[in-house]
Amino acid sequence: MKSRDLFEILVRENAGMVRGYLLTCVRDPGTVEDLVQESFLVAWRTLDRYDARRPFGPWIRGIATHLMLNHRRRSARSPLSFHESDALTHLDGAFERLRALPGDTFDEKLDALLNG
């Protein structure tokens, strides 16, 4: 299977998770969609840096976090009411626990969380 095909699978499997992650920190859904797309674009461009022995979710969330923090610095409209790095570390841990739930897709994992 070509790297492009594998990447398309990774996008389908992780886009909902990245969107949910960013929605916890960014209030504007349009900005979230832009950040999701930019996150996967950066991931595609830097795919050679991804260690395939490690889960893809934390790697793409790291890219999304970096882009989101850059966006917040540029816009500086609505500062967070908590310490960003502590909150983001906690949030990343919550998404890692969600990743461990049964199911192949983000939606299936959410269903397992809500109905489990």
Secondary structure, 3 states (H helix, E strand, C coil): CCHHHHHHHHHHHHHHHHHHHHHCCCCCHHHHHHHHHHHHHHHHHCHHHCCCCCCHHHHHHHHHHHHHHHHHHHHCCCCCCCCHHHHHHHHHHHHHHHHCCCCCCHHHHHHHHHHC
